[in-house]
Amino acid sequence: MTTMTADLRYPIGEYEPKPFSIPQKVEWLADIKFLPLQLENAVLNLDEAQLYTPYREGGWTIQQVVHHVADSHMNAYCRFKLGLTEENPTIKPYNEKLWAEFSDVQKLPINISITLLHALHLRWHETLKYITDEEWNNRTVVHPEYKKTMRLWYLLGMYAWHGKHHVAHVTSLRERMGW
């Protein structure tokens, strides 16, 4: 169950890594599998004015949040594939703040990214469910921005959290605004 916090930036709290376990793997894989539907339900029936409302003062609009999740998870999918096919590859960081300002994010309807997420997460989940326990613990990528080696297990938890984190941005705004 997701617990809400008073910090609007982190409505479910910040990501906290957890040790490998089968029950945790099952939970995080389900988070990846069902994120597109959860995000789609979170934005259901929002009008254009609501979509262009920031989830907090100084934060992204709901429109930007939805497109950001698609951008982020496309990168995540590639990071996992690299981590599974290369020895400790260096992944490519990207400037998510600048990506959120592009015309596609500003002008395209969110259903484009929702549709993309449904297809992407189907592929991603299919890949993830066949990763062995040994690979979860031993396959790694290097994040050059953080100068840190990350296990695929860490990334799974982070992206499971990431999806819920942004769904909570939308649902907590809806709750606060009475939408």
C-alpha positions as CSV (number, residue, x, y, z in Angstrom):
1,M,0.0,0.0,0.0
2,T,1.3,3.5,-0.9
3,T,1.5,6.0,1.9
4,M,1.0,9.7,1.2
5,T,3.3,12.3,2.7
6,A,2.8,16.1,3.2
7,D,5.7,16.9,0.8
8,L,4.1,17.6,-2.6
9,R,7.4,16.8,-4.4
10,Y,7.4,13.3,-3.0
11,P,3.8,12.3,-2.2
12,I,4.7,8.7,-1.5
13,G,8.2,9.5,-0.1
14,E,11.5,9.1,-1.7
15,Y,12.7,5.9,-3.2
16,E,14.1,3.5,-0.6
17,P,16.0,0.5,-2.0
18,K,15.1,-2.9,-0.6
19,P,17.0,-6.2,-0.4
20,F,16.3,-8.8,-3.1
21,S,13.4,-11.1,-2.3
22,I,10.9,-13.0,-4.4
23,P,7.9,-11.3,-2.8
24,Q,9.4,-7.9,-3.5
25,K,10.2,-8.9,-7.1
26,V,6.6,-10.0,-7.6
27,E,5.4,-6.7,-6.2
28,W,7.7,-4.5,-8.3
29,L,7.1,-6.5,-11.5
30,A,3.3,-5.9,-10.9
31,D,4.0,-2.2,-10.4
32,I,5.7,-2.1,-13.8
33,K,3.0,-4.1,-15.5
34,F,0.1,-2.1,-14.2
35,L,1.6,1.4,-14.3
36,P,0.1,2.4,-17.7
37,L,-3.5,1.6,-16.5
38,Q,-2.9,3.3,-13.1
39,L,-1.7,6.5,-14.9
40,E,-4.5,6.3,-17.4
41,N,-7.0,6.0,-14.6
42,A,-5.4,8.9,-12.7
43,V,-5.9,11.3,-15.6
44,L,-9.3,10.1,-16.6
45,N,-11.8,12.8,-17.5
46,L,-9.3,15.7,-16.8
47,D,-10.0,18.7,-19.1
48,E,-7.4,20.8,-20.8
49,A,-7.2,23.4,-18.0
50,Q,-6.7,20.6,-15.5
51,L,-4.0,19.0,-17.6
52,Y,-2.1,22.3,-17.7
53,T,-2.3,22.7,-13.9
54,P,1.0,22.1,-12.1
55,Y,0.9,19.4,-9.4
56,R,2.6,21.8,-7.0
57,E,3.8,25.4,-7.2
58,G,6.9,25.4,-9.4
59,G,6.3,21.8,-10.5
60,W,5.4,20.3,-13.8
61,T,1.9,20.3,-15.2
62,I,-0.1,17.0,-15.3
63,Q,0.5,17.1,-19.1
64,Q,4.3,17.3,-18.5
65,V,4.2,14.5,-15.9
66,V,2.4,12.1,-18.2
67,H,4.8,12.7,-21.1
68,H,7.8,12.6,-18.7
69,V,6.8,9.1,-17.5
70,A,6.9,7.9,-21.1
71,D,10.3,9.6,-21.7
72,S,11.7,8.2,-18.5
73,H,10.4,4.7,-19.0
74,M,11.6,4.5,-22.6
75,N,15.1,5.3,-21.2
76,A,14.6,2.7,-18.5
77,Y,13.7,0.0,-21.0
78,C,16.9,0.7,-22.9
79,R,18.9,0.8,-19.7
80,F,17.7,-2.7,-18.7
81,K,18.4,-4.1,-22.2
82,L,21.9,-2.7,-22.1
83,G,22.4,-4.1,-18.6
84,L,21.3,-7.5,-19.8
85,T,23.4,-7.6,-22.9
86,E,26.6,-5.8,-22.0
87,E,29.0,-6.0,-19.1
88,N,28.4,-3.1,-16.7
89,P,27.6,-0.6,-19.5
90,T,27.6,3.1,-19.0
91,I,24.0,4.4,-19.5
92,K,23.1,7.7,-21.1
93,P,21.7,10.3,-18.8
94,Y,19.3,12.9,-20.2
95,N,18.1,16.3,-19.0
96,E,14.5,15.5,-18.0
97,K,13.7,19.2,-17.2
98,L,14.6,20.2,-20.8
99,W,12.8,17.2,-22.3
100,A,9.7,18.4,-20.4
101,E,9.8,21.7,-22.3
102,F,9.8,20.2,-25.9
103,S,6.9,20.9,-28.2
104,D,5.8,17.3,-28.2
105,V,5.3,17.5,-24.5
106,Q,3.6,20.9,-24.7
107,K,1.3,20.2,-27.7
108,L,0.6,16.5,-28.1
109,P,-2.3,15.0,-26.2
110,I,-1.4,12.8,-23.3
111,N,-3.2,9.8,-24.8
112,I,-0.1,9.5,-27.2
113,S,2.1,8.9,-24.1
114,I,-0.5,6.7,-22.4
115,T,-0.7,4.5,-25.5
116,L,3.1,4.4,-25.7
117,L,3.3,3.4,-22.1
118,H,0.9,0.5,-22.6
119,A,3.0,-0.9,-25.4
120,L,6.3,-0.2,-23.7
121,H,5.4,-1.7,-20.4
122,L,4.0,-4.8,-22.1
123,R,7.5,-5.3,-23.7
124,W,9.4,-4.2,-20.6
125,H,7.4,-6.5,-18.3
126,E,7.9,-9.4,-20.7
127,T,11.7,-8.8,-20.5
128,L,11.8,-8.3,-16.8
129,K,9.9,-11.4,-15.8
130,Y,12.6,-13.7,-17.3
131,I,15.5,-12.0,-15.6
132,T,17.0,-14.6,-13.2
133,D,17.6,-14.0,-9.6
134,E,21.3,-14.1,-10.2
135,E,21.0,-11.5,-12.9
136,W,19.0,-9.2,-10.6
137,N,21.8,-9.3,-8.2
138,N,24.8,-9.4,-10.5
139,R,23.9,-7.4,-13.7
140,T,24.8,-3.7,-13.4
141,V,24.9,-0.4,-15.2
142,V,27.0,2.7,-14.6
143,H,25.2,6.0,-14.2
144,P,27.9,8.6,-15.1
145,E,26.0,11.5,-13.7
146,Y,25.9,10.0,-10.2
147,K,29.3,8.1,-10.7
148,K,27.5,5.1,-9.4
149,T,27.2,1.4,-10.4
150,M,23.6,0.2,-10.0
151,R,22.3,-3.3,-10.0
152,L,19.3,-4.1,-12.1
153,W,17.5,-4.9,-8.9
154,Y,18.0,-1.3,-7.7
155,L,16.7,0.0,-11.0
156,L,13.6,-2.2,-10.9
157,G,12.7,-0.8,-7.5
158,M,13.5,2.7,-8.6
159,Y,11.3,2.5,-11.7
160,A,8.5,0.7,-9.8
161,W,8.6,3.6,-7.3
162,H,8.9,6.2,-10.1
163,G,5.6,5.2,-11.7
164,K,3.7,5.3,-8.4
165,H,5.4,8.6,-7.5
166,H,4.0,10.3,-10.6
167,V,0.6,8.7,-10.4
168,A,0.5,10.1,-6.8
169,H,1.4,13.6,-8.2
170,V,-1.8,13.4,-10.3
171,T,-4.1,11.8,-7.7
172,S,-3.0,14.0,-4.9
173,L,-3.6,17.1,-7.0
174,R,-7.0,15.8,-7.9
175,E,-7.8,15.2,-4.3
176,R,-6.6,18.7,-3.2
177,M,-8.5,20.4,-6.0
178,G,-11.7,18.3,-5.6
179,W,-11.6,17.0,-9.2
